[in-house]
Amino acid sequence: MTLAPGVGPFDLVVFGGTGDLAMRKLMPALLYSEGDGRLPAESNVIGVGRTDLTREAYVERVAAACQANAEADSPGDEVWDRFAGRIEYACIDEMAAEPYAALRRLLEPRGDRIRVFYLATHSDVFGDICHRLNAAGLVTETSRVVLEKPLGNDLRSACAVNDAVREVFDEGRIYRIDHYLGKETVQNLLVLRFANTLFEPLWRREFIDHVQITVAETVGVEGRGGFYDKAGALRDMMQNHLLQLLCMVAMEPPANLDPDAVRDEKVKVLRALKPLTEAEAAKKTVRGQYTRGIANGAAVPGYLDELDSKDSRTETFVAIKAELENWRWAGVPFYLRTGKRLPERWSEIVVQFRPVPHHIFPSEAGAPIANRLVIRLQPDEGIKFHMMNKVPGPGGLKFREAPLNLSFAETFRTRSPGAYERLLLDTVRGNPTLFMRADEVEAAWIWTDSVLAAWETIDEKPKNYSAGTWGPSAAIALIERDARTWHEDEG
């Protein structure tokens, strides 16, 4: 990926510039973009935070963060020196008469170059930041704003955030980011479906039995307890990451790759999600909360221990059987699960095909196994298509399952750019294809709110599961009641 012709210098202003996201994801992504020669000359990165730091002190923090989060093939000293020369810092004192004066001094001399304001803060202050930027005269015709997830904590608050931001930025300049859409494998899903004749004719209820989407984390709340206890796994992961993956699997072919053509189809999927009633939620959802256990070979505390609390009903694990009410997918369940303190960190999509309608082989050949497509998002991005094969050799016909394996690392033998590398530069290029539109966010919240409302009525505590396990036993029962099984990690 290279910058589109004609894209000149830009200023990327990161609010929350001293925070976890900026240091762990954004700055390392920009450093790798520097190493790949993707940052135009004279472009700048401006961290904005409440901490009173000199530019030099801020650069030292960024250096430490980039080193701590570097990959094996991290850029060298020469690349870092170039990148460090781009970094600036502005301390924003919200109580000052002109809180954005320091930022204005940095930006105004640079004229009308592209400005990207990245709001890596809580969504409650998105509208306020945008209005303050506008009042300070910092929002130009070429300015864009990036909004981090989660956007609000329900439909009402999401609509309020959207309305407040749109008072300053029109919809075409608002980039609601979900970094899962920037992953190579997720984008390759479009190519897999729409650039090959093999799968699309089979991509429907007549041939697919069910779909599983798993996003598993080994970490706990990692210092985010205050935020996480107000959000939980449903709001933090399911409403955005997993529903976006569901959209990419289930969407109809767009007429072209125009940003709105793609996003129109995703909105249709979200609007086709069947809302869950109280009775359905009791059968089709599982909430869990981790207790003490073993993770990565070490003893780890439970969720309540990390919160230093005796009681919380916040879920750290959720599994849901979701259904789409449309012609392509009617009757095909989508099993979604995500959780913290699980045994392994990985994300994948499993498309399970139906078995052959008639098995012609003798029983001694082996039991037939239906084909399945496994799309691994992280780690070790790749695609495996599991199919039946004859075991080589004489002595009768025997067969077993074996995968056709497309490992991105082995096939392309190049470093796969991180999601934030791609998405940050997409904002500069003005390409919103991989970002969410307002109606998309709101449609996702409509379905999520139905789950939240049902849980509130049911009024049950999350089921406990030991850290280092695959969630509560009820999550296994959720899928096995339908005579199906969660797909296990293959390493």
N, C-alpha and C positions, 0 to 999 in steps of 0.2 A: 504494500500500500504506500502510495506517495501522495504528497499534497497536490491538489488540483492546480492546473496552470493558473497563474495570476494571483494566487493567494500570497499576500504580502505579510509584513510583520504584524503581530498581534500582541495584545496584553491579556494575560489570563490572571484574573483576580480571584483568589481563593479565600472566601470567608470561612472561618474555622480553620485558618491556615496553620495553627499549632495543634490541631486536634488529631485524633487517631486516624481518621480516614485520609486526611491530607498527608500525614507522615508515612503511613503504612502502604497506601495505594497510589495516591495522585503524584507525589513527588518522585517516587521510583519509576512510575510510568513515564513521566516527562523526561527523566534522565535517560531511559532507554530510547525514547524518541530522539533525544539529542544524539545518542550514539549511532542511530540509524540514519542521521542526517535529515530528519523530518521536520525540524523546527526552523522556520525561516529566520534569516539573519535579522538582528535587532529586536526579535521578539523578547518579551519579558514575562516573568512569573512573579506575581506580587502576593505574598501571604498577608492575610488580614487577621488580627487576633486582638484579644483584650490584654494579653501579657505585654508588659513594657519591655521590649527587646530592641537592641541595636540590630542593624542589618547584619553585622558580623556574627552576632550571637544566634540570629535566626538561621543563617547559612550553616553554622556549626550543627544546629539541631537537624536541619535537613540532611546534612552529610551523614550524621549518625544514623538517621532513619533509613536512608538509602543503603547504607552499609548493612544494617540489620536485616533489611528486607530484600537484599540482592539475590539474584539467581546465580547459578554456578558460573555462567558466562557474563558476569557483570561488566559494565563499561570500565575502561581504564582511567587513569589519572587525567589524561589529556581531555577526555570527554567530560569528566567531572569539572575540570577547570572552566571549560566553555559554559557548561550548564550553570555553575555557581555564579558566573558573571552576569547571568540573566536574572538572578533572584534578588528581590527587594522585599521590604516588610513595612507595613503600616499598622501602627497601634491605634485601634478605634476605641475611644472613650465615649460611651453612649451618653454620659452625663454632660459632656462638653457642649457649648453653645453651637459649635460647628463640628460635630463628631467625625465627619468625613473630610475634614480639611487636609489631613495628612495624605489621604488617598488622592484628593484632587491635585495636590502639588506634584504627585508622581505621574498622573495621567494627562493633565491638561497640556503639557508641552508636546505631547505626542500626536496632537490633532485628532483626526477622525479615523485612525486605524481601527481595525476590528477589536472590540472589547468583549471578552467573555467573563461574565461574573458567575463564578461557581459557588453555590450556596451549600457548603458542607456543614450545615447547622441544623438545628431542629426546625421542622416545617412551621412551627408557630410563629417564627420571626421572618419567614420568607417575604411576606407582604410588607412588613415594616422596613426591611433592608431595601427592597425595591423602591419604596416611596422615598426613603432617605437618599438613595442614589440619584433619583430623579430630581429631588429638591436641591441637591448639590450640583446639578447640571452635568452629571457624569454619564447619563444615558443618552447615547447618540443613535443615529439611524442604523449604524452597523453594530450596535451592542446586542449581545445575546445573554440569556440567563439560563444556568443549569440548576435544576432542582433535584436534590438527592431524595431517595426514598427513606422511610415511608412518607408518603404525602398525606398528612392528616392521620387520624386514628379511627375514622369512620367516614361515611359518605358526606355527612353534613360538614365536618371540618375540612375534608378534601375540597369540597365545593367552595368553601370560604377562602381557602388558600388560593385556589385557582382564580377566583374572582379578584382577590386582592392583587395578585401578581399581574393579571391582565389589565388592571387599571394603569399599569406602567408599560408593560411589554405586550405587544400583540401576540396571538397564538403562534404565528410563524417564527417567533424569536424565543420561544420557551422550549427548553430541552429537558424533559423529565427523564432522568437517567435510571436505567436498570442495567447494571454492568453484566448481567447474565446474557443480555442480547448482544454484547460485544465479543462473546467467546467464539472462537473459530468453529467449534463443533455446532453451535446453535445456528450460526450463519450457514454452515455447510448443510444443515437440514433442509434449507430452501433449495440448495443445489441438488441434494439427494432426491428430493421429491419432484422438482420441476425441470431438471436438466437431464433426467434419465427416464426412459420409457418403462423400466422394470417395475418401479414401485407405485407410481401414481394410479394405475388401473386397479391395484390391489388395496389402495389406501382408503378403505371404507368398511362399513359394518359387515358386508358379506364375507370378507376375508380376514378381518382382524377381530380377535377374541376380546382383548383388553389392552390397555396401555398403563404402564407404571412410570411414575416420575418420582425420583428420590433425590433429595439434597441432604446429605448427612454431614454433620460437623462433629469433631472430637472435642472442641473447646467448650468451656462453660461461658458464663456471661462476660468474663475477661474485663472487669472494671466497668461494664456498661449496665450494672445492676439497676441503677436509678432509672435509666431509660427503658431497659428491657422489661422491668416489672410492670410498666404501664402499657407495654406493647404485647409481648408474648410471641410465640412462634407463628400464630396465624397472621397477625399484622406484620411482623418483621420479615417473614419469608414467604408464606403462602400467598398473601394478597398480591405480591409483586412477582418475585422470582418464579415460583412454581406455576402461577397462572400465565405468566408470559411464556414459559416453556410449553404449557398446554396449548396456548394460542398458536405457537409455531408448528406444533404437531397437527392440530386440528383444522387450521385455516384452509379455506378454499384457495385455489390458484388465483393470484391477482392478475389483472390484465397486463400489467407491466411492473417494473420495480420503482415506479414513482412512489415517493414516500407516503402519500395519502392513499394510494391504491393498496399498498401493503397494510397500512394501519386500518383501513376500512374493513379488510377481511378479519383482522384480529378483533376488532370491536364486535363483529357479528358473532364470533365464537363466544366472547364474554357474555353477550346478551342471550346466547342460547344455553348458558349454564342454568341448570334447574335449581332454583332456590330450595333450601332445606327447611322443612317444617320441624317443629319440635320432635315429632315422632320419628321423622326420618333422620334427624341429627343424632338421636339416641342410638340408632342402628348403624349409621354410616359415617360417624366421626369418632375419633378417639383422641383424648387429651392426656398428656403425660407430663410428669415433672421428675427430674432426676434426683436421686438421693446419693449418698456416699457410695463410692465404688473404686474401681481400678481403671485408669485410662492411660494408654501409652506406657504400661508397666509400672505406674506409680499410683499411690492412693490419692484420690481427689475428693474434695468436699462436695456435699450436696448443694442444691440450689438455695435452700433456705439458709444453709451455713454461709454461703457466699454473700447472701443479702444481710446476714446477721439479723434474721427475722424468725419468728416462731410460726408465722402463718402467711401464706400467699397462695392465691388460686391461679396464678399466672402459669400458663402451659409452656414448657420448654420442648415439647414434642407434640406433633399433631399428625394424624393420618385421616384421610377423608376419601370416601368413595364418591366421586363427582360424576355427573351425567350431563350430556348435551342433548338438547331437544331440537334436533334437526335431521334431515334426511340422511346425511352421510354417516352420522354417528349414533343414531337412536339405538339404544340397547347395548352400546359398548361402554363399559365402565372405565373411568380413568381413576386409578388408585394413586393418590398423592400422599407423600409423607416427608417430613423434615423434622430434625431434632438436633439438640445439642448433647454433648457427652455421649455420642454413639461410638461404636468400636473403631470405625474408620472414617476418614474424610474423603468423600467422593460424591459426585453428582452424575446421574445418568437418566436416560430415557429408555424404556424397554417397550418395544412394540411386539406384542405376542400375537402371532397369526393363528388362525384356526387350523385344526388338524386336517389331513387329507380326508375327503369324504368317504373313501373306501380303501382299506388296507389290503393289497393284493399279495403281500409276501407271507411266507409261512411263519408260524409263531416262533420257531427256533432261530429265525433271523434276528429277532430282537423286538422290543417294544417300540412302536412308532412314537416319535417326538415331534411336535409341531415346530415349525420354523419360528425364530424370533430375531428381531433386529435390536441390537444393544448399541446405543449412542452414548459414549462416555464423554462428559463435559470436563471433568477434572477428577483426579490428575490423569496424566497419560491419555490425552485427548485422542479419540479414534472411534471407529465404527466396526462392529462385528455382526456378521449375518450368520446365524447358526442354522445349519441344514444337515439333512441325513446323507450319509455317505457309506459306501460299501467298504468293509474292512478288507485290505488287500490280502491275497493268498487263496490257495485252494481249500478244499474241505467243506464246501457248502457256502451258501449265501448268508453273510452276517453283516449288519450295518450298525453304525453308531453316529452320534451327533458330532460334528466338527465345524469350527467357524471359518468363514472367510474374514480375514483380519486386515483392516486398514488402520494402521497406526500412523498418525500424522508425523510423529518424530522420525520413524523409520522410513516412511515413504518420501517425505519432502526434505528431510535432513537439514532443516533450518529451524531456528528459534521461532516459536509461535508467539507473535506479539500479544501482550496481555490485553484484556478487555478495555481497561482504562486508556491504554495507549491509543487504541482505535477510536474510542468514543470521544476523548478529549479533542482529537484532531478533526473528528466529524463536526464538532461544534464550530470550529474555526472555518471549515469548508462550507458550513451552512447546510449540512446534510442531516435531516431529522429522521431518516428512515428507521434507525434503531433506537429511537426515543419514543416515549409514550405521549399520545395526544390527550387532551383534557377528558374527552368523552370516553377514552379507553380506561383511564384511571377511575373515573366515576362508575363505569360499568363493572369494573372489578370490585369496587367497594359495595355495590348493590348486592352482589352475591355474597361477599364476605360478611356484610351486615346481617344477612339472613342466618348465617352460621352463628355469629355473635349473639343475636337475639335468641336463637334456639338454646344456646348454652346458658344464657342468663335465666331462661325459664326453667330449664332442667335443674340448674343450681346444684351441680355436683363438683366436688374437688377433682383436680386432675389425678389420674392414676399414677402411682409411684413406679419408677423403674430405676434400677441400679446404674450408676454411671459406668460406661463401658459395655452396655448391652444395647440391643436393638429396639429399645422402647418397651412399653408395657405389653404384657401378653395379649391384651385386648386388641392390639394392632395386628397381631398374627391372626387372631380370630376374625377380624374384620374382613380379611381377604380369603381366609380358608373356609368361611361359611359359604363362599361362592365356588368352592372346589378349585381354588387357585392358590398360588404361593408367591410370596415376595421373592424377587430375584436377588440372589446373593452376589456379593462382590467377587470378581474373578481375579483381582490383583492386576 
